[in-house]
């Protein structure tokens, strides 16, 4: 690793995905990468499940509003149109990152064989995938749609030329074990990616306050920044009236899109809000100036990945090995044959190479 760039501009996307249109979904993703590149940004962060193939894109919020029978047509269409990692669409996004020489944290619904996962990738300025991770546990009714990540898709923090950058999805940003793991890796800049989320005006007992946007935007996200001492970017999905119409199941009332919007945030390593709260109709980018040296001010007081912890008293065990359903024995070389998830789904293939099946490795 060469010298680290300590001061640079970063951006969080606060915008609507393209609904029911593959080309529009990719166009919007590439558009925001291009806009960030033109503004001289070194890092752009997208929301959870922000990119998707044609069909139902983004976060499938309908799953919170329907019963099992009502969900089936939507679930089928969602699965049919989720994004394979080795697709041309993903390669176009990687090419946009390379063209703009920018790091990209991208969230998408990943189809792998016959299962879906809430996935994030980190793309470097060369268009290479330097991290492929999956949400470790889908939240509540999300388990209708998504599976759980495996050990080799758990890593969240990468050491790069713009510092130690990381990302998590939704309530993973509330998980104390994942925060402790990120802090132990010295994370400096974090993406707390959030999906479409209703506001507190929708809250009805028995639903807890933690299940509305304000709690996650203004409590969970700054808590992450404070506890890890990181610059924390919180990109959020938004939705318009047209988007509501396109995504509302038959027989259900149309909602006011404003209840879902205006929640994008960026916090400093001491938890201070660094950008004005966006308007309900805002679609665009939230900019922040990163200065990695500012992190020293908070971590000198409480570095939970270093001097402010007691590993002789409290330790976290992390298993990042993939557990395969089928394990093959290598009788020639000895041992067992494993294939990493990132290789199997095609994300380790160089951008300028044609898609190919990754080779098995023996461990």
C-alpha positions in Angstrom: 0.0 0.0 0.0 1.4 3.4 -1.0 0.8 6.8 0.6 -2.7 7.4 1.9 -4.6 10.5 0.6 -5.8 12.1 3.9 -8.0 14.9 2.5 -10.5 14.3 -0.2 -14.2 14.8 -1.2 -16.7 12.0 -0.7 -20.4 11.8 -1.5 -23.5 9.9 -0.4 -26.3 9.2 -2.9 -29.8 10.3 -1.8 -31.9 9.3 -4.8 -34.5 7.0 -6.3 -33.5 3.9 -8.3 -34.9 3.2 -11.7 -38.1 1.3 -11.3 -39.0 -1.5 -13.8 -36.4 -0.6 -16.3 -33.0 -2.2 -16.5 -31.4 0.5 -18.7 -32.7 3.2 -16.5 -31.4 1.6 -13.3 -27.9 1.3 -14.8 -28.1 4.7 -16.4 -28.9 6.3 -13.0 -26.1 4.5 -11.2 -23.6 5.5 -13.8 -25.0 9.0 -13.9 -24.3 9.5 -10.2 -20.8 8.0 -10.5 -20.1 10.5 -13.4 -21.5 13.4 -11.4 -19.3 12.5 -8.4 -16.3 12.2 -10.7 -16.9 15.5 -12.3 -17.0 17.1 -8.8 -13.6 15.7 -8.0 -14.9 13.1 -5.5 -12.7 10.1 -4.6 -15.5 8.0 -3.0 -19.2 7.6 -3.7 -21.6 5.6 -1.5 -24.9 4.1 -2.7 -27.8 3.0 -0.5 -28.8 -0.6 0.3 -30.1 -2.5 -2.7 -29.7 0.6 -4.8 -29.1 -1.1 -8.1 -31.2 -3.8 -9.7 -32.2 -5.3 -13.0 -35.4 -4.4 -14.7 -38.5 -5.3 -12.7 -38.8 -4.4 -9.0 -35.6 -2.5 -8.2 -34.2 -1.2 -5.0 -35.6 -2.3 -1.6 -38.7 -4.5 -1.9 -40.7 -2.5 0.7 -43.9 -4.2 -0.4 -42.8 -7.3 1.6 -43.7 -5.4 4.8 -47.3 -4.7 3.5 -48.6 -8.0 2.1 -49.5 -11.5 3.1 -47.9 -14.6 1.7 -50.3 -15.0 -1.2 -50.1 -11.3 -2.1 -46.4 -11.5 -2.1 -46.0 -14.3 -4.7 -46.3 -12.4 -8.0 -44.0 -9.6 -6.7 -41.5 -12.1 -5.2 -41.4 -14.0 -8.5 -40.7 -10.9 -10.5 -38.2 -9.6 -8.0 -36.2 -12.9 -8.2 -36.4 -13.1 -11.9 -34.9 -9.6 -12.2 -32.2 -9.5 -9.5 -28.6 -8.8 -10.6 -26.0 -11.5 -11.3 -22.6 -10.3 -10.2 -20.9 -11.3 -13.5 -23.5 -9.5 -15.6 -22.8 -6.8 -18.3 -24.7 -4.4 -16.1 -22.2 -4.8 -13.3 -19.3 -4.5 -15.7 -20.7 -1.2 -17.0 -20.8 0.1 -13.4 -17.2 -1.0 -12.8 -16.2 0.7 -16.0 -17.8 3.9 -14.8 -15.7 3.7 -11.6 -12.6 3.2 -13.6 -13.4 6.1 -16.0 -14.0 8.5 -13.1 -11.1 7.1 -11.0 -13.3 6.8 -8.0 -14.1 4.3 -5.2 -17.7 3.0 -5.3 -19.7 1.3 -2.5 -22.6 -0.3 -4.3 -25.6 -2.2 -2.9 -27.7 -4.5 -4.9 -30.0 -7.6 -4.8 -27.6 -10.4 -5.9 -28.9 -13.6 -7.5 -26.5 -16.5 -6.9 -27.8 -19.8 -8.2 -31.4 -19.8 -7.0 -31.0 -17.6 -3.9 -31.0 -13.8 -3.4 -28.7 -11.9 -1.1 -28.5 -8.3 0.1 -25.0 -7.6 -1.2 -22.5 -4.8 -1.2 -19.4 -4.5 -3.4 -16.5 -2.0 -3.1 -15.1 -1.1 -6.5 -11.7 0.7 -6.7 -10.6 3.3 -9.2 -9.3 0.6 -11.5 -12.8 -1.0 -11.7 -11.7 -3.9 -9.6 -13.9 -5.5 -6.9 -11.9 -5.2 -3.6 -14.7 -6.3 -1.4 -17.8 -8.5 -1.8 -20.0 -8.8 1.2 -23.5 -10.0 2.0 -25.8 -8.9 4.9 -25.2 -11.5 7.5 -28.9 -11.9 8.5 -32.0 -10.6 6.7 -34.2 -8.6 9.0 -37.6 -10.0 10.0 -39.9 -10.3 6.9 -36.8 -9.7 4.6 -36.2 -13.4 5.1 -39.1 -14.0 2.7 -36.8 -12.6 0.0 -33.1 -12.9 1.0 -30.7 -15.4 2.3 -27.9 -15.0 4.8 -24.3 -14.2 4.0 -21.5 -16.7 4.5 -18.2 -16.4 6.4 -16.2 -15.3 3.3 -18.7 -12.5 2.6 -18.5 -11.0 6.1 -15.5 -8.7 5.8 -16.5 -5.1 5.7 -13.3 -3.0 6.0 -10.6 -2.5 3.3 -7.2 -0.8 3.5 -7.0 1.6 0.5 -5.1 4.6 -0.7 -8.0 6.8 0.7 -7.8 5.2 4.1 -9.5 2.2 5.8 -13.0 2.3 4.3 -15.9 0.0 5.1 -19.6 -0.6 4.6 -22.6 -2.3 6.2 -26.3 -2.7 5.3 -29.2 -1.3 7.3 -29.4 -2.8 10.8 -26.0 -4.3 10.5 -25.0 -0.7 11.5 -26.8 -1.3 14.8 -25.1 -4.7 15.4 -22.5 -4.3 18.3 -20.5 -7.2 17.1 -20.1 -5.9 13.6 -19.2 -2.5 14.9 -16.6 -4.0 17.2 -15.1 -6.0 14.3 -14.9 -2.9 12.1 -13.3 -0.9 15.0 -10.7 -3.7 15.4 -9.7 -3.2 11.8 -9.2 0.5 12.3 -12.0 1.7 10.1 -11.8 5.4 9.2 -14.6 6.1 6.7 -17.8 4.1 6.9 -20.9 3.7 4.6 -24.1 3.0 6.6 -26.2 2.1 3.6 -30.0 2.4 4.2 -33.0 1.2 2.1 -36.4 2.9 1.6 -37.7 3.5 5.1 -41.0 5.1 6.4 -41.0 8.1 8.7 -42.1 8.3 12.3 -45.5 9.6 11.3 -46.4 6.1 10.2 -45.5 4.5 13.6 -48.3 2.5 15.2 -48.0 0.5 18.4 -46.8 -2.3 18.7 -44.2 -1.4 16.1 -41.0 -0.1 17.9 -39.5 3.3 17.2 -36.3 1.6 16.0 -38.3 0.6 12.9 -38.8 4.1 11.4 -36.4 6.2 9.4 -35.7 8.9 12.0 -34.4 6.4 14.6 -31.9 5.0 12.1 -30.9 8.3 10.5 -30.4 10.3 13.7 -29.7 7.7 16.4 -28.3 4.5 14.9 -26.0 6.2 12.3 -24.4 8.8 14.5 -24.0 6.2 17.2 -21.9 4.1 14.7 -19.8 7.2 14.0 -19.2 7.9 17.7 -18.5 4.3 18.7 -16.1 3.6 15.8 -14.6 7.1 15.5 -15.3 7.2 11.7 -16.6 9.6 9.1 -20.0 7.9 8.5 -21.9 8.4 5.2 -25.5 7.3 5.2 -26.9 7.1 1.7 -30.7 6.6 1.5 -33.1 5.5 -1.2 -35.9 7.8 -2.0 -39.2 7.4 -3.9 -41.5 9.6 -6.0 -45.2 9.5 -6.6 -44.6 7.6 -9.8 -42.4 5.1 -7.9 -45.1 4.6 -5.3 -47.6 3.7 -8.1 -45.2 1.3 -9.8 -44.4 -0.5 -6.5 -47.8 -0.7 -4.8 -49.4 -4.1 -4.9 -53.0 -4.3 -6.4 -55.7 -3.4 -3.9 -53.4 -1.4 -1.6 -53.8 2.3 -1.0 -51.2 4.6 -2.5 -48.9 6.3 0.1 -47.5 9.8 0.3 -43.9 9.4 -1.0 -42.7 12.1 1.4 -43.0 9.7 4.4 -40.0 7.9 2.9 -37.7 10.8 1.9 -35.3 13.3 3.4 -33.2 11.0 5.5 -29.7 11.1 4.0 -27.0 11.9 6.5 -23.3 12.3 6.9 -21.7 12.4 10.4 -18.2 13.2 11.6 -16.1 10.8 13.8 -17.5 12.6 16.9 -21.1 12.2 15.8 -21.7 15.7 14.6 -24.0 16.2 11.6 -21.9 17.5 8.7 -24.5 18.2 6.0 -28.0 19.8 6.1 -30.8 17.4 6.2 -32.1 17.0 2.6 -35.6 18.2 1.6 -38.3 15.6 1.1 -38.1 16.2 -2.7 -34.3 16.2 -2.9 -32.8 13.8 -5.4 -29.0 14.1 -5.6 -25.7 13.9 -3.9 -24.6 14.9 -0.3 -21.0 16.1 -0.3 -18.5 16.0 2.5 -14.8 16.9 2.9 -12.9 14.0 4.5 -9.9 14.7 6.7 -8.5 11.5 8.1 -6.4 13.4 10.6 -9.6 14.6 12.3 -10.2 11.0 13.4 -7.2 11.3 15.8 -9.2 13.7 18.0 -11.9 11.1 18.8 -9.8 8.0 18.8 -7.2 9.5 21.1 -9.9 9.5 23.7 -11.6 6.2 22.9 -10.3 3.8 20.3 -12.4 0.7 20.8 -10.2 -1.2 18.3 -7.0 -0.4 20.3 -6.0 1.3 23.5 -9.6 1.6 24.9 -10.3 -2.1 25.0 -9.2 -5.0 27.1 -8.8 -8.1 24.9 -7.5 -10.0 28.0 -11.1 -9.6 29.3 -13.3 -9.4 26.2 -12.6 -10.8 22.8 -14.7 -11.3 19.6 -14.3 -14.6 17.6 -14.8 -14.1 13.9 -15.0 -17.0 11.4 -14.6 -15.9 7.8 -14.5 -19.3 6.3 -17.2 -20.3 3.9 -19.2 -23.4 4.9 -20.2 -25.2 1.7 -23.2 -27.5 1.4 -21.0 -29.9 -0.7 -17.3 -30.3 0.0 -15.0 -32.1 -2.5 -11.9 -34.0 -1.6 -8.8 -33.5 -3.7 -7.2 -36.9 -3.8 -4.3 -35.8 -6.1 -3.0 -32.8 -4.1 -4.6 -33.7 -0.8 -7.0 -31.7 1.4 -10.4 -30.4 0.3 -11.3 -28.2 -2.7 -12.8 -24.8 -1.9 -14.0 -22.0 -4.1 -14.4 -18.5 -2.6 -17.8 -16.9 -3.2 -16.3 -13.8 -4.9 -14.6 -16.2 -7.4 -17.6 -18.3 -7.9 -19.9 -15.4 -8.8 -17.4 -13.9 -11.2 -16.4 -10.7 -9.4 -12.7 -11.5 -9.3 -12.5 -11.6 -13.1 -10.5 -8.6 -14.5 -12.7 -6.0 -16.1 -11.0 -6.3 -19.5 -11.3 -10.1 -19.6 -14.3 -11.9 -21.0 -16.5 -13.6 -18.3 -15.3 -17.0 -17.4 -15.8 -19.7 -14.8 -13.3 -19.1 -11.9 -10.9 -21.9 -11.1 -11.2 -24.0 -8.0 -8.5 -23.7 -5.4 -7.2 -26.2 -2.9 -6.7 -25.3 0.7 
